[in-house]
Amino acid sequence: MTMQPAVMELVNVDVAYHGDIRILRGLSLKVRPGMITGVIGPNGAGKSTALRALYGLLKPVAGDVMVDGKVVTGMKPWKFIDHGIALVPQHRSLFNDLSVEDNLRLACWSFRRDKARVEAALERAYTQFPMLRDKRRDKAGSMSGGQQRFLELGRALALQPRMLLLDEPTAMIAPRISAEIYAFIEGLPAQGISVLLVDQNVRQCVRIAGHVYVLELGQNKVDGGAEDFRQDSGLRDLIAEWVDYRIDA
């Protein structure tokens, strides 16, 4: 049986800031098709840097980025959309003075002349998140942090991605809304969407991920199936060294 290639992959990647401040050091990871791949680690481990390197926001100084087994190192971020790959960054990326619907329409810019496709994309977002339909004429900046995150997720879905990169999707979000976001993420593989989840909420990440990477100082500390992390006391002790479990409250 031929093994399906990773949707995305970093192969022995080094990333440096300001030329000589090396953040990633020979990092390799695979985003497996049809599942959630989690990336966890302490602050400063290089988790978000790894995601930015995958999406072309940072160019490796060594190693390669791959999509479907083909090298795409140096490809511009907007080109990943053509490959069915969308990103929801950690920090808010909305146009606050535009309406909810206008933010969604901007996601459809590359096919803006196809009115039927645009309307279908909007309907997809509204069906997934009915709250967005109710607030479609409101300014994005007037909504709560949780509502803005749902808008960002809805905007990504408008592109009909087969792969979604998520960076700290519940950072600074109330626990009740966070639970809704994790329930949404957990259901993405059933919709045919593979996921890379970079997260500080270790318990939730391990709970919903099929494979987990632990990063430390820009390198792979360990990786394995989520069940390994649930059952291996050594891995639990490793995680307990740097995680404040109160984030799951």
N, C-alpha and C positions, 0 to 999 in steps of 0.2 A: 504493500500500500504506500503510495507516494504521500509524503508529509506536506501539508499545505504550508507555504512560506508565511513568515510573520507579516502582519499588515504593515508594521513599521519596526525599525530596528536601529539601534546604535551599535556600532562595531568598533571597539577599542578607541573610543572618542575622548579627545582632550579638548577642553574649552578654556580659554583664558580671557580675562578682562584686562584692559589697558596694556595688552601685549605680553605681560609676563606674570600676571597674577592668575595662576592656574587653578580653576575651580573643579573641572572634571579631569580625572586622570585614568585613562584607559578604560572608560566605562562602557560596558556592553549590556544591553537589555533588549528584550523582544516584546512587542505588543502582539499577543496571540489572537488569532481570529475567533470571533464568536464568544468572547469572554471579557471579563473585566480584569485588567492587569493593574495591580496596585504598586505604588512607589511610596515608601515611608522612610523616615530617618529623622535625626535631630535637626534643629535649626542649623543652617549653614552646611548641610550635607551635600547640597547640589541638586536637590529634587527639582526645583523650578527651572534651574539652569538646564537640566537634562531635557525637560519638556520643551524649553525654548529652542534647544539645539535640534530636537526632533522636528519642530515646525518651521525651521529655517530662520528663526529670529536671531539666532547666534550661529556663526559659522565655525565649525570645529577647526582647530589648528592641526589636528591629527585625527585619523580614523574616518569613518564614513557613516552617513545616514542612508537608510535603505527603505524603500516602499515596495512591497510585493516582491522582495528579493532583488530589486534593481537599485543601483546606486543613484541617489538624488542629491548628494552633498552639494550645498551651495544654491539649491533651488530656492527661489523667492517664496515668502510665506503665502502670498495670494495664489500661487500655483498649486498649493496643496488642495485647495478647494476643487480644482479640476480632477483630483485623484479621490474625491469623496471624503476628504479629511477636514474636520472643523475643530476649532479651538474655542474654549471658554476660559479666558484668563482669570487669574486670582483677583486682580483689581478691576473695578468697574470699567466697562468699555462702552457704555451707552452714550447717546447724545441727549443730555438731560433736558434741553430746551425743545426737543422734538417729541411728538406724541409717541405713544406706544406703537401705534400702527406704522408710523413713519420709520421708527427704528426697525421694525420687522421688514418693511419694504426695502430698506437699504441693504438688508441681507440678500435681497433678490436682484441686486444691481446688475449682475452679469447676465441675467435673463429678463431684464426689466421690460423688454419689448414684447415678451410672451405673456400677455395679460392673463390668459387662462392658467398658466403655470404659476404666476405671481399670486393669483387668487387662491389657488390650491395650496400654495405654501402658507399663506395667511391662515387658511382654514385648518391646516395641520397644526399650527401653533395654537390656535384658539381651541381646537378640540382637545389637545394635550393639556392646556392650561386655560380653563374657562375664565379664570380671573382676568386674563389679558383681554378677552373680548369685552368684558364689562368696563375695562379701563382703557379701551383702545384709543379714545380721544384725549386722555389725560397725558400730561407731560411725564416723560419717564422719570425725571428728577423729583417728581412729587410723590413717588411711591416709596414704600419701605425697602430696606435692604433685601429682605427675602423676596419681595415682589420683583425687584429689579433683577435678582438672580434668575427667577423664573422667566423673565423677559429675555435674558441672555441665553438661557437654555432653549427657549422657543425660537429665538433668532437662529441659533445653530441648527435646530431641526428643520427650519425652512429650507436649508440647503440640501436636505435629504442625504445626510452623510452616512457613510458606512463605517466611519471611525470618528470617535469623539475624544478629544484631549481635554481633560478637566484639571484645573490647578486650584486646589483648596476651595472646592465649591461651596463649603458651608462656613468659611471663615467669617467671623463677626456676625453670624446669623443666629437668631433665636432657636433654642432646641426643638420646638415643635415644628418650625419650618424646615430645620435641618433634617428631621426625620422624613418629611415629605420629599425632600430633595434626594435623600439616599434611596427611598423607595422608588423614585423615578429612575435613578441611575441603575438600580438593581434590575429593572425591567428592560433596559436598553438591549442587551443581547438577544432577548426574545423578539425584538423588532429588527434584528439583523444588523445591529450596530455594535461594533467592538469598542472597547473603552480603555483609555489609559487614565488612571485616577491617581494624581499626586495629592497626598493628604497628610495632615497632622493628626486627624482623628483615627488613631490606629485601630481601635476596636471595630469601628464601623467599616474601615477600609478592609481589614482582614475578614470581616463577616461577609462582605459581598463580593470580594475579589476571588478569582480562580487561581491566580498566581501573584505572588508578592515579592518585590525586591526591597531589601533594606540597604540604603546608601549610608556611607560614612566617609567624610572628607573627600567627596567626589569619586568614590570607588564603590564597587559592589562589596558589601559586607557579607551578605548571604542572600540567597533567593530560593524560593520553593513554592509548592502548592499551599494554598491557604490552610488546608488541614494540618500540614506540618507545623504551622505557626500556632494553631489551636492546641495541638497535642504535645509539642516539644517544650519541656520546661526550660531548657537552655535558651531557646528562642524567646520565650516569654520573659525570662530574666534579662536578656539583652535589651528587649524593648522597654522593660520597666525601668532601666537605668536612665532613660531620657524622656519618658512620656509622663505628663501630668494627666492622670486618668479622669480628672474632674471635667475635662472637655467633653466627656460623654454624658454629663449630667442633663 
